[in-house]
């Protein structure tokens, strides 16, 4: 019902409570994924196994020549929740690169500090820009004086003022 009202009124503010609850739920899920990965580790070890010709399950083992003990062979795989976590972070702009936290992005930002883009191609330093702006402000007073002088010499304005009794 709120979605319909929001679309009819073209006002997404009606959806804020719904999306706040959704965001809280997503955050809780992400925290549970992180806790599970931290608890179980980033890799999972499972015994290697196979099915023999009789249909029985056989666990892969070997005999340790140094100790004479039988040891189980384990398959080590990345935790399956790592992929889900990685996909979520990248699709929602939460990766380090998206947040500007990689060395490459930091170097690019530092190089661009103090520079303003001009037509997307040429750039100038902030100092040059501020100097040009200060010069323009200094010339503004002179420009205003010249405009007033021209106004006082304008024949149409002078005639209008004479007909209407002075300066207005």
Phi, psi and omega per residue, in radians:
X1 nan -0.739 3.125
X2 -1.160 -0.616 3.104
X3 -1.097 -0.751 3.141
X4 -1.104 -0.784 3.125
X5 -1.093 -0.719 -3.139
X6 -1.124 -0.723 3.136
X7 -1.229 -0.682 3.132
X8 -1.148 -0.680 -3.119
X9 -1.586 -0.079 -3.097
X10 0.909 0.771 -3.115
X11 -2.340 1.780 -3.085
X12 -1.275 -0.084 3.141
X13 -1.084 -0.423 3.121
X14 -1.171 -0.371 -3.061
X15 -1.632 -0.068 -3.075
X16 -0.985 -0.815 -3.134
X17 -1.085 -0.665 -3.135
X18 -1.146 -0.858 -3.089
X19 -1.256 -0.426 3.033
X20 -1.161 -0.734 3.088
X21 -1.142 -0.712 3.112
X22 -1.098 -0.773 3.139
X23 -1.108 -0.689 3.107
X24 -1.112 -0.704 3.100
X25 -1.124 -0.743 3.128
X26 -1.116 -0.721 3.113
X27 -1.097 -0.717 3.107
X28 -1.099 -0.721 3.107
X29 -1.098 -0.775 -3.141
X30 -1.104 -0.674 3.104
X31 -1.134 -0.690 3.110
X32 -1.145 -0.698 3.098
X33 -1.074 -0.803 3.125
X34 -1.088 -0.749 3.133
X35 -1.112 -0.698 3.122
X36 -1.119 -0.785 3.135
X37 -1.103 -0.744 3.136
X38 -1.137 -0.650 -3.125
X39 -1.248 -0.792 -3.047
X40 -1.562 -0.301 -3.101
X41 1.650 2.885 -3.086
X42 -1.403 -0.198 3.078
X43 -2.235 2.590 3.110
X44 -1.992 2.331 3.121
X45 -1.877 2.192 3.067
X46 -2.241 2.511 3.116
X47 -1.097 2.415 3.067
X48 -1.279 2.414 -3.105
X49 -2.540 2.906 3.110
X50 -2.671 2.866 3.092
X51 -1.820 2.217 -3.135
X52 -1.433 -3.135 -3.055
X53 -1.164 -0.340 3.114
X54 -1.564 -0.062 3.135
X55 1.617 0.099 3.115
X56 -1.528 2.682 3.128
X57 -1.540 2.289 3.139
X58 -2.078 2.180 3.090
X59 -1.480 2.310 -3.115
X60 -1.282 2.166 3.137
X61 -2.386 2.820 3.035
X62 -2.488 2.834 3.122
X63 -1.746 2.164 3.111
X64 -1.290 2.014 -3.068
X65 -1.152 -0.526 -3.098
X66 -1.258 -0.702 -3.062
X67 -1.893 -0.323 -3.097
X68 1.406 0.083 -3.136
X69 -1.544 2.678 3.060
X70 -1.512 2.312 -3.119
X71 -2.121 2.539 3.139
X72 -1.533 2.452 3.067
X73 -1.568 2.284 -3.118
X74 -1.966 2.522 2.975
X75 -1.667 2.269 3.141
X76 -1.938 2.158 -3.140
X77 -2.267 2.703 3.062
X78 -1.144 2.558 3.132
X79 -1.037 2.284 -3.094
X80 -1.130 -0.395 3.126
X81 -1.314 -0.291 3.104
X82 -1.069 -0.713 3.134
X83 -1.100 -0.781 3.119
X84 -1.073 -0.747 3.124
X85 -1.116 -0.784 -3.140
X86 -1.096 -0.783 3.133
X87 -1.076 -0.786 -3.128
X88 -1.075 -0.813 -3.113
X89 -1.102 -0.743 -3.101
X90 -1.269 -0.646 -3.120
X91 -1.281 -0.367 -3.128
X92 -1.861 0.287 3.057
X93 1.150 0.584 -3.094
X94 -1.942 0.221 3.107
X95 -1.348 2.863 -3.138
X96 -1.056 -0.672 3.136
X97 -1.144 -0.713 3.131
X98 -1.120 -0.570 -3.113
X99 -1.582 0.067 3.104
X100 1.256 0.615 -3.059
X101 -1.937 0.209 3.103
X102 -1.654 2.693 -3.138
X103 -0.988 -0.662 -3.123
X104 -1.121 -0.807 -3.136
X105 -1.146 -0.705 3.141
X106 -1.103 -0.740 3.108
X107 -1.096 -0.720 3.137
X108 -1.137 -0.711 3.129
X109 -1.168 -0.704 3.122
X110 -1.123 -0.665 3.125
X111 -1.183 -0.548 -3.096
X112 -1.542 -0.145 -3.122
X113 -1.080 2.392 3.113
X114 1.403 0.160 3.131
X115 -2.109 2.459 3.089
X116 -1.949 2.376 3.123
X117 -1.310 2.465 3.134
X118 -2.310 1.920 -3.094
X119 1.038 0.406 3.087
X120 1.281 -0.198 -3.089
X121 -2.009 -1.195 -3.090
X122 -1.339 2.510 3.097
X123 -2.261 2.672 3.084
X124 -2.364 2.734 -3.111
X125 -1.317 2.774 3.130
X126 -1.098 -0.592 3.128
X127 -1.117 -0.798 3.124
X128 -1.072 -0.720 -3.140
X129 -1.108 -0.780 -3.118
X130 -1.172 -0.599 3.083
X131 -1.135 -0.753 3.108
X132 -1.117 -0.672 -3.137
X133 -1.176 -0.714 3.109
X134 -1.097 -0.742 3.113
X135 -1.094 -0.714 3.124
X136 -1.122 -0.664 3.115
X137 -1.193 -0.651 3.094
X138 -1.124 -0.705 -3.134
X139 -1.293 -0.278 -3.111
X140 -1.125 -0.722 3.138
X141 -1.100 -0.776 3.116
X142 -1.099 -0.709 3.127
X143 -1.102 -0.695 3.115
X144 -1.162 -0.690 3.116
X145 -1.101 -0.776 3.134
X146 -1.123 -0.654 3.126
X147 -1.145 -0.696 3.103
X148 -1.152 -0.679 3.124
X149 -1.119 -0.751 3.115
X150 -1.134 -0.624 -3.138
X151 -1.125 -0.695 -3.124
X152 -1.196 -0.373 -3.135
X153 -1.733 0.010 -3.106
X154 -1.226 2.040 -3.067
X155 -1.133 -0.616 -3.133
X156 -1.166 -0.755 3.139
X157 -1.162 -0.712 3.136
X158 -1.082 -0.787 3.132
X159 -1.101 -0.745 -3.138
X160 -1.082 -0.754 -3.121
X161 -1.161 -0.636 3.132
X162 -1.183 -0.636 -3.132
X163 -1.305 -0.492 -3.062
X164 -1.866 0.212 2.995
X165 1.418 0.777 3.009
X166 2.011 -3.030 -3.070
X167 -1.440 2.394 3.113
X168 -2.215 nan nan
